[in-house]
Amino acid sequence: MQTNRLSQEMSIALNSQVTLEAFAAQVYLMLSSWADDAGLDGISAFLLKHSQEERVHMAKIMEYIQERGGKVTIEAIPKPEPEPKNAQECFETVLKQEIENSEAIYKLVDLSMAEKDWATFNFLQWLVAEQREEEKLALTLLDKVNLAGGKEASYASIYELNKDIGGTGQEFPTADEENPLE
């Protein structure tokens, strides 16, 4: 009896999203490391927490694949782009990463609709909502950097920006809390 409820195409696509979430986590780790090296402890801590959030997304997708009887495949991830030169480039990278992730998720939603895979369509709605929040946060942070002076921000502005971003709340559940395997 066939127990895998995912089509081969959907299984491949979901596993690709697992890899993309892992890559996003690496991008945030790279940016966190850059910020730490630049003495921006608040920004570094924010980005480090965000890396963990991406790993939670990855784990949740993995759990869904397994729940539907599919096989998770772990692929190598590429090295993140070069480190930014300033806070503006850092948060432009954040926004770019989130937009690319959103576009990949929209393709998954399109595929689930085309296949009439309503269980996967329903599962993906949390990711759609999550990405809307992620893009909004990335835009807000980039706006703050631009208000601080962008690439030409003074040390005083960067100091205040670092404190402000370091205080940005980021509470997120673990994958098990989001998708309990009862």
C-alpha positions in Angstrom: 0.0 0.0 0.0 1.3 3.5 -1.0 1.7 5.5 2.2 3.4 8.6 0.7 0.6 11.2 0.3 2.9 13.6 -1.6 3.5 13.5 -5.3 7.1 13.1 -6.4 7.1 16.7 -7.7 5.7 18.0 -4.4 8.2 16.0 -2.4 11.1 17.4 -4.4 9.7 20.9 -4.1 9.2 20.7 -0.3 12.7 19.2 0.1 14.1 22.1 -1.9 12.3 24.5 0.5 14.0 22.7 3.4 17.4 23.5 1.7 16.3 27.1 1.1 15.4 27.5 4.8 18.8 26.0 5.8 20.5 28.5 3.4 18.5 31.4 4.9 19.7 30.3 8.4 23.3 30.4 7.1 22.8 33.8 5.6 21.6 35.1 9.0 24.5 33.4 10.7 26.9 35.1 8.3 25.3 38.5 8.9 25.3 37.9 12.7 29.0 37.2 12.6 29.6 40.3 10.5 27.7 42.4 12.9 29.6 40.9 15.9 32.9 41.7 14.2 31.7 45.3 13.6 30.8 45.7 17.3 27.1 45.7 16.7 26.1 43.3 19.4 22.4 44.1 19.3 22.1 43.6 15.6 24.2 40.4 15.9 21.9 39.0 18.6 18.9 39.8 16.5 20.3 38.1 13.4 21.4 35.1 15.4 17.9 34.6 16.8 16.5 35.0 13.3 18.8 32.2 12.1 17.3 30.0 14.7 13.8 30.9 13.4 14.8 29.8 9.9 15.9 26.4 11.3 12.5 26.1 13.0 10.8 26.7 9.7 13.1 24.0 8.1 12.3 21.5 10.9 8.6 22.2 10.5 8.7 21.4 6.8 10.7 18.3 7.4 8.1 17.1 9.9 5.3 17.8 7.4 7.1 15.7 4.7 7.5 12.9 7.2 3.9 13.2 8.4 2.7 12.8 4.9 4.8 9.6 4.4 7.5 11.3 2.3 11.3 11.1 2.6 13.3 14.1 3.7 16.5 14.6 1.7 19.3 16.8 3.1 21.2 18.6 0.4 24.3 20.8 0.6 23.8 24.5 0.9 25.8 27.2 -0.9 28.0 29.6 0.9 26.2 32.9 1.7 27.1 36.0 -0.4 30.0 38.2 0.7 29.7 40.0 4.0 28.1 43.4 3.9 30.2 46.6 4.2 27.7 48.4 6.4 24.3 48.1 8.1 22.4 49.2 5.0 23.9 46.4 3.0 23.2 44.0 5.8 19.5 44.7 5.9 19.3 44.9 2.1 20.6 41.3 2.2 17.9 40.4 4.8 15.1 41.8 2.6 16.5 40.1 -0.5 16.6 36.8 1.3 13.1 37.1 2.6 11.7 38.0 -0.8 13.4 35.1 -2.5 12.0 32.8 0.2 8.5 34.2 -0.3 8.7 33.6 -4.0 9.8 30.0 -3.5 6.9 29.5 -1.1 4.4 30.9 -3.6 5.6 28.4 -6.1 4.8 25.6 -3.6 1.4 27.0 -3.1 0.8 27.1 -6.8 1.9 23.5 -7.1 -0.3 22.4 -4.3 -3.3 24.1 -6.0 -2.4 22.5 -9.4 -2.2 19.1 -7.8 -5.3 19.7 -5.7 -3.2 18.7 -2.7 -5.3 20.5 -0.2 -3.5 19.2 2.9 -0.2 20.7 1.6 -2.0 23.9 0.5 -3.4 24.2 4.1 0.0 23.5 5.6 1.7 26.1 3.5 -0.6 28.9 4.7 1.4 29.3 7.9 4.5 29.9 5.7 2.7 32.4 3.6 1.6 34.3 6.7 5.1 34.0 8.2 6.7 35.4 5.1 4.4 38.4 5.0 5.5 39.1 8.6 9.2 38.5 7.6 9.1 40.9 4.7 7.3 43.5 6.8 10.0 43.2 9.5 12.8 43.3 6.9 11.3 46.5 5.4 10.9 48.1 8.8 14.5 47.4 9.7 15.8 48.7 6.4 13.7 51.8 6.9 15.3 52.3 10.3 18.7 52.0 8.7 17.8 54.5 6.1 16.5 56.9 8.7 19.7 56.6 10.6 21.6 57.7 7.5 22.0 54.6 5.4 25.5 53.9 4.2 26.5 57.4 5.5 25.1 56.9 9.0 27.1 58.5 11.8 28.6 56.4 14.6 26.0 57.9 16.9 23.2 56.8 14.6 24.6 53.3 14.2 25.0 53.1 18.0 21.3 54.0 18.5 20.2 51.7 15.7 22.2 48.8 17.2 20.4 49.4 20.5 17.0 49.6 18.8 17.4 46.5 16.7 18.9 44.6 19.6 15.7 45.3 21.5 13.4 44.0 18.7 11.3 41.3 20.1 11.6 37.9 18.5 9.6 35.2 20.1 9.0 32.1 18.1 7.9 28.6 18.9 9.9 25.5 18.3 8.9 23.2 15.4 7.3 20.8 17.9 5.2 23.5 19.4 4.0 24.6 16.0 3.4 21.2 14.6 3.2 18.7 17.4 3.5 15.0 16.5 0.9 13.6 18.8 
